[in-house]
Structure formats: C-alpha cells, structure tokens
Amino acid sequence: MKSRHLACLSFAMLPVLMSACDKDNNNTPQTSAATITIENVLDSRPLVESGTFKNNGASPVVMPGESVSFQFSAAKGQAVSFVTMYGWSNDLFFAPSNPGIKVYQDNGNPVEGDVSSQIRLWDNGTRVNQAPGASVSHPGTAEAAIQNVTEVKGVDAQGNAFAAASSLMKATLHYEGNAIFTLTITNTSGNTSNPTPFSPGVWAISYIAGGNLLDPAPLYEAGKPTANGLTNIAEMGDNSVLGAYIAARTGIFTPLSPVLVVVYNGIENPIYKTGEKDRGKGLKELAQKGDASGLATYLKTIQGVKDVYVLPAASSTVLLPKIGAQAGSSVSQQLNVATGDRLAIATMYGLSNDWFFASRNNGVDATQKGDISSSIGLFDNGTAPNQFPGAGLTQFNLAGMPLEESKLIEEVPNPNAFTTLPAIPNIIKVTIN
C-alpha cells in the first residue's frame, strides 16, 4: 500500500516536475544564426588634394617679378604638379614633367629650395604658334588637326626660339613641418629673351597606394591630345574648367584594415571608450597599423566576451574602396547570438595616423537584423599626431613611422582640420542578416 501511495505521488508530481523543467529551458538563452557583413562602399577619388592659384594683387596674372604660392600636404613618394599659361603665346603652358615635383628625398627627408630645373614648357597642340610676345593674337589660328601635347625644347614647331623654362620661372619648396609644404612660383622672365606673364593655374597631388600613384598624370599627358579643360588655360589663361574637373577627382581614398568583430554579454563595449586614453591592450596597433591580432587576443581573456573574429578581405587582406567600376571589398562572418548579446566592430581608416571606425557607445543588439551602419563612428585614438589623411609623412601605411602622442580617444569631427569626409555610411556599410 505504501509503495502504491509513492507511485501515486510520483505520478501526481509529474506535471509539476515537467513544468519546472520547461521553466528552466525557457531561462536558457536560445541561440540563433546571423551573418555580419562589412563593406568598404567608399566611392573613392584618385587625388588627395588639388586647388587653383592666382596672383592676389589687382590682376590675377603673375607678371615678371611677381610671385604666387600655395600650400599642401604630402607623403613620401607623392608629387605636386601644376599648370599655368605662358601668357604671351598662343597655347603654351608651364608644368613639371609627370608625375610632378617629388617633395621627399629617397631617405624621407623633405626637399627644400629651388626646384626650377624640374619645370618644362609645353605646347598644347591646338593653335599655330606665333612669335612669342605681347603682340600675339588670341586665340590665333587653330591647328588643322589637334596635335599631341609636346615639350618645347628651345624651339617650337614653327621655329620660334624659347629660353629654358627654368630661367623663366623659379619654383621654390619650403617645408613647414608635419608633412606640410609651400610651393612658391616666381616669374623670372623679365630679363630674358622671353618675357611673359603667367596665368592663374591649377595644382594637384595624387594618392599613393601600394607604392604606386593612383593618377601619375593628373593635369596633362605628354604625347596625347589635350583634355579636361587644359586648352582653356593654355589658350586663354582660364583655369576654371580644369580646376572644376580636378576638384571632382579630389576627395577620399582609403582602405579599411581587417575588421575586428566581438560578441559580448553583460559588459560594456570592450574595445574602447571615448574620453579615456588607449588602454594599451592592442587598439593602438589596430588604429595605427591596422593590426587587430593583439587586441583580439586580449579580448578573448575578458569575462563576458563570447566570440572574437578578425576578418581580412579574401584577395587583398585590406578592404579596398570602390575604384572606378570596381566594387569595394567586403567580408562576412556567421555568428551564433542569443538574446542579450551585444556586438561591436573596429577597423582602421587605413590612410591615417591613428583613426579607426568602430561601433559607438555599447555597440548594438547582436540579434537585430538589417543595416546597422548608422551605429558606426570614426574615432581618433589619440596615440599619434594627425596629418592630412592620405598625405602624411608618419602614416604607417604610407611607409611612415607614427610619432607618439597621448590624448583621450574622441570622435573625429567632420569637417575636420584637414578635409571633409563623406557620411560614414558612405564609407563603411555594416549589415546583419
């Protein structure tokens, strides 16, 4: 009888026990699969800086004895190019040979002083040349067929004589520090056989990536027909058309480093916090060199961190931007996430001193779906002095050695001291599906 009662008790308790088991199962977070994709969607530009110049006096023309200057930033391997009209001609212009005037020596020291020997005189190939002088008629007689741009080496195609360009124009570089230069162009033609004014001009500097200039001939190309508004300068001294063309090709180019992704629960964003200094746990190496390995190793030791991934692009390691018709790079990773999990990422703004893209604040709900690009910010790690992004002497990915600095991590303002960036979702796109 006693055993019968126990059996009845056991069966009577079964629904309660089953209910208790169900309750425990409900408290166990249910994991689900998700895929995070990070893309470099930047519609990149090949020129890091460009501009126009003119005499700031009563006339925009640079007369004999007068000078004009402009300032720019540059990294090792970059060069500055410019064009300006030989005013008393039909269609001649001054410019350095492509890719321009290199502003650093091979050892990395900045070039200073007279660089006039690199200036050349060019024939635009659109007008029949008259004897140079104040009596030249503009625009003059058109060539029967447009000729290629050619260098004038003492005598033009019509037999007119010219002094060396370096005797007509003096070009001087001065290094201002922090990768900043001033180029001064002085009209020295007054006491030569070829006195002439110089017109307003255009200047440009190409990005360098992988040791190669993205546009080694930004303003003209010898041996090819004139293009993109160069004729307006060469024939009329009008720099507006070429200036507008060059401005449209100037902007942002940057790869993104292999992307760090971390899934965590019950803690704050373990990667960084604004208003604090770099913690010395590997973020500095990510922000300066694009190396996330040290930070990933550290994050795996933190209680509350569930998964850590470093995602390199398949063919190039770094995530390249859109270049012409070529789409930007992307990386993806499948995740197992549960209710309460948070997700954060970090990746270097490749052509900077120590800027990095990262999830703002405490990241995002790892179980949400869709485009989360609006949760990403651009931050200054505060461990290296900033220079013009893509034109800095001490930027690691431009063969430089970052200098030391110790400041608080803060969001990069836009516009910033150097340039205006596109909206962040137009640079980096992050989706969870």
Residue pairs with C-beta under 8 A, 6 or more apart in sequence:
29 338
29 339
29 340
30 338
30 339
31 336
31 337
31 338
32 336
32 337
32 338
32 367
33 334
33 335
33 336
34 334
34 335
34 336
34 337
34 366
34 367
34 369
34 432
34 433
35 332
35 333
35 334
35 335
35 432
35 433
36 261
36 332
36 333
36 335
36 343
36 345
36 430
36 431
36 432
37 330
37 331
37 332
37 429
37 430
37 431
37 432
37 433
38 256
38 259
38 261
38 311
38 319
38 330
38 331
38 332
38 345
38 347
38 428
38 429
38 430
39 319
39 328
39 329
39 330
39 428
39 429
39 430
40 255
40 256
40 319
40 320
40 321
40 322
40 328
40 329
40 330
40 427
40 428
41 321
41 322
41 328
41 425
41 426
41 427
41 428
41 429
42 252
42 253
42 254
42 321
42 322
42 328
42 422
42 426
42 427
42 428
43 321
43 322
43 422
43 426
44 251
44 252
44 253
44 254
44 321
44 322
44 323
45 207
45 249
45 250
45 251
45 252
45 253
46 206
46 207
46 214
46 215
46 218
46 249
46 253
47 204
47 205
47 206
47 207
47 214
47 215
47 218
47 246
47 249
47 250
47 251
48 73
48 78
48 205
48 206
48 207
48 250
48 253
48 388
48 390
48 391
49 72
49 73
49 204
49 205
49 250
49 388
49 391
50 202
50 203
50 204
50 205
50 218
50 243
50 246
50 247
50 249
50 250
51 70
51 72
51 202
51 203
51 243
52 200
52 201
52 202
52 203
52 239
52 243
53 68
53 69
53 70
53 82
53 84
53 185
53 200
53 201
53 202
53 203
54 60
54 61
54 62
54 68
54 200
54 201
54 239
55 61
55 62
55 63
55 66
55 68
55 200
56 68
57 66
60 199
60 200
61 87
61 197
61 198
61 199
61 200
61 237
62 68
62 84
62 185
62 187
62 197
62 198
62 199
63 187
63 197
64 187
64 188
64 189
64 190
64 191
64 195
64 196
64 197
65 187
65 190
66 186
66 187
67 184
67 185
67 186
67 187
68 184
68 185
68 198
69 182
69 183
69 184
69 185
70 182
70 183
70 203
71 176
71 180
71 181
71 182
71 183
72 80
72 180
72 181
72 183
72 203
72 205
72 391
73 179
73 180
73 181
73 387
73 388
73 391
73 392
73 418
74 80
74 103
74 104
74 179
74 181
74 205
74 391
74 393
75 104
75 179
75 208
75 390
75 391
75 392
75 393
75 395
75 398
75 399
75 400
76 104
76 108
76 393
76 398
76 399
76 400
77 102
77 104
77 208
77 211
77 213
77 398
77 399
78 102
78 103
78 104
78 205
78 206
78 207
78 208
78 213
78 391
79 96
79 99
79 100
79 101
79 102
79 103
79 205
79 206
79 213
80 96
80 100
80 101
80 103
80 181
80 183
80 203
80 204
80 205
81 95
81 96
81 98
81 99
81 100
81 101
81 203
81 204
81 205
81 218
81 219
82 95
82 96
82 100
82 183
82 185
82 201
82 202
82 203
82 204
82 219
83 93
83 94
83 95
83 201
83 202
83 219
83 220
83 230
83 233
83 234
83 242
84 93
84 94
84 95
84 185
84 198
84 199
84 200
84 201
84 233
85 92
85 93
85 94
85 198
85 199
85 201
85 233
85 234
85 235
85 236
85 237
86 92
86 93
86 94
86 121
86 132
86 168
86 196
86 198
87 196
87 197
87 198
87 199
87 237
88 132
88 133
88 134
88 136
88 194
88 195
88 196
88 197
89 129
89 130
89 132
89 136
89 196
90 127
90 128
90 129
90 130
90 136
90 138
90 139
90 140
90 141
90 235
91 123
91 124
91 125
91 126
91 127
91 129
91 139
91 140
91 231
91 234
91 235
92 121
92 122
92 123
92 124
92 129
92 132
92 152
92 156
92 234
93 121
93 122
93 124
93 220
93 230
93 233
93 234
94 119
94 120
94 121
94 122
94 165
94 168
94 169
94 198
95 119
95 120
95 122
95 219
95 220
96 118
96 119
96 120
96 171
97 118
97 120
97 222
98 216
98 217
98 220
98 221
98 222
99 206
99 213
99 216
99 217
100 204
100 205
101 111
101 115
101 118
101 171
101 173
101 183
102 111
103 110
103 111
103 173
103 181
104 110
104 111
104 393
105 111
108 393
110 173
110 175
110 181
110 393
111 173
111 175
112 173
112 174
112 175
113 172
113 173
114 170
114 171
114 172
115 171
115 172
115 173
116 165
116 166
116 169
116 170
116 171
116 172
117 166
118 171
119 165
119 166
119 169
119 171
120 151
120 152
120 165
121 151
121 152
121 162
121 165
121 168
122 149
122 150
122 151
122 152
122 220
122 222
122 234
123 129
123 147
123 149
123 150
123 151
123 152
123 156
123 157
124 149
124 226
124 230
124 231
124 234
124 235
125 143
125 146
125 147
125 148
125 149
125 150
125 225
125 226
126 142
126 143
126 146
126 147
126 226
126 231
126 234
126 235
127 139
127 140
127 141
127 142
127 143
127 235
128 140
128 141
128 142
128 143
128 158
129 156
129 157
129 158
129 160
130 136
130 137
130 140
130 158
130 160
131 160
132 160
132 162
132 194
132 196
138 235
138 236
139 235
139 236
140 235
146 225
146 226
147 157
147 225
148 222
148 223
148 224
148 225
149 220
149 221
149 222
149 223
149 224
149 225
149 226
149 230
150 157
150 222
150 223
151 222
152 162
154 161
154 162
154 164
155 161
155 162
156 162
161 193
162 194
163 189
163 192
163 193
163 194
167 188
167 189
167 192
168 187
168 188
168 189
168 192
168 194
168 196
169 185
169 186
169 187
169 188
169 189
169 198
170 185
170 186
170 188
171 183
171 184
171 185
171 186
172 183
172 184
172 186
173 181
173 182
173 183
174 181
174 182
174 184
175 181
176 182
178 385
178 387
178 393
179 387
179 388
179 391
179 392
179 393
179 394
180 388
183 203
185 198
185 201
187 196
187 197
187 198
189 195
189 196
199 233
199 236
199 237
199 238
199 239
200 237
200 238
200 239
201 233
201 239
202 219
202 233
202 239
202 242
202 243
202 246
204 215
204 218
204 219
204 246
204 250
205 391
206 213
206 214
206 215
206 216
206 218
207 213
207 214
207 215
207 253
207 351
207 390
208 214
208 398
209 253
209 255
209 351
211 399
214 253
215 249
218 246
218 249
219 230
219 242
219 246
220 226
220 227
220 230
221 227
226 234
228 241
228 242
228 245
228 246
229 240
229 241
229 242
229 243
229 244
229 245
230 242
232 238
232 239
232 240
232 241
232 242
233 239
233 242
251 422
252 389
252 390
252 419
252 421
252 422
252 427
253 321
253 351
253 390
254 321
254 349
254 350
254 351
254 352
254 389
254 390
254 427
255 316
255 318
255 319
255 320
255 321
255 329
255 350
255 351
255 397
256 318
256 319
256 329
256 347
256 348
256 349
256 350
256 357
256 428
257 286
257 290
257 291
257 292
257 318
257 319
257 347
257 348
257 350
258 290
258 292
258 310
258 311
258 312
258 313
258 317
258 318
258 331
258 347
259 292
259 310
259 311
259 319
259 331
259 345
259 346
259 347
260 271
260 286
260 292
260 295
260 296
260 308
260 309
260 310
260 311
260 345
260 346
260 347
261 307
261 308
261 309
261 310
261 311
261 333
261 335
261 343
261 344
261 345
262 270
262 271
262 299
262 305
262 307
262 308
262 309
262 343
262 344
262 345
263 305
263 306
263 307
263 308
263 335
263 337
263 341
263 342
263 343
263 366
264 270
264 302
264 304
264 305
264 306
264 341
264 342
264 343
264 344
264 363
265 304
265 306
265 338
265 340
265 341
265 342
266 304
266 340
267 302
267 303
267 304
267 305
268 362
269 342
269 344
269 359
269 361
269 362
269 363
270 299
270 302
270 304
270 305
270 344
271 283
271 295
271 299
271 344
271 346
271 358
271 359
272 278
272 279
272 283
272 346
272 358
272 379
272 381
272 409
273 409
274 379
274 408
274 409
274 410
274 411
275 408
275 409
275 410
276 408
276 409
277 382
277 406
277 407
277 408
277 409
278 284
278 287
278 381
278 382
278 383
278 409
281 294
281 295
281 298
282 292
282 293
282 294
282 295
282 296
282 297
282 298
283 295
283 346
283 356
283 381
284 354
284 381
284 383
285 291
285 292
285 293
285 294
285 295
286 292
286 294
286 295
286 346
286 347
286 348
286 356
287 348
287 354
287 355
287 356
287 379
287 381
287 383
288 348
288 353
288 354
288 381
288 383
288 384
288 396
288 402
289 348
289 396
289 397
289 402
290 318
290 347
290 348
290 350
290 396
290 397
292 310
292 346
292 347
293 310
295 346
296 308
296 309
296 310
299 305
299 308
300 308
306 341
307 335
307 336
309 333
311 331
311 332
311 333
312 318
312 331
313 319
313 320
313 329
313 330
313 331
314 329
314 331
315 329
316 329
318 329
318 350
319 328
319 329
319 330
319 331
319 347
320 328
320 329
321 328
321 427
322 328
335 343
335 366
337 343
337 366
337 367
338 367
339 367
341 365
341 366
341 367
342 362
342 363
342 364
342 365
342 366
343 359
343 363
343 364
343 365
343 366
343 432
344 358
344 359
344 362
344 363
344 364
345 357
345 358
345 359
345 376
345 430
346 356
346 357
346 358
346 359
347 356
347 357
347 358
347 428
348 355
348 356
348 357
349 355
349 356
349 357
349 378
349 389
350 397
351 389
351 390
351 392
351 395
351 397
351 398
352 386
352 389
352 390
352 392
352 395
353 384
353 385
353 386
353 387
353 392
353 394
353 395
353 396
353 402
354 380
354 381
354 382
354 383
354 384
354 386
354 402
354 405
355 378
355 379
355 380
355 381
355 386
355 389
355 412
356 378
356 379
356 381
357 376
357 377
357 378
357 379
357 424
357 427
357 428
358 376
358 377
358 379
359 375
359 376
359 377
360 375
360 376
360 377
363 375
364 372
364 375
366 432
368 432
369 432
369 433
370 431
370 432
370 433
371 425
371 429
371 430
371 431
372 430
372 431
372 432
373 424
373 425
373 428
373 429
373 430
373 431
374 425
375 430
376 424
376 425
376 428
376 430
377 411
377 424
378 411
378 412
378 414
378 421
378 424
379 409
379 410
379 411
379 412
380 386
380 407
380 409
380 410
380 411
380 412
381 409
382 405
382 406
382 407
382 408
382 409
382 410
383 402
383 404
383 405
383 406
383 407
384 394
384 402
384 403
384 404
384 405
385 394
385 403
385 405
386 392
386 417
386 418
387 393
387 394
387 395
387 418
388 418
388 419
389 395
389 418
389 419
390 398
392 398
392 400
393 400
394 400
394 401
394 402
394 403
395 402
396 402
412 421
414 420
414 421
415 421
421 427
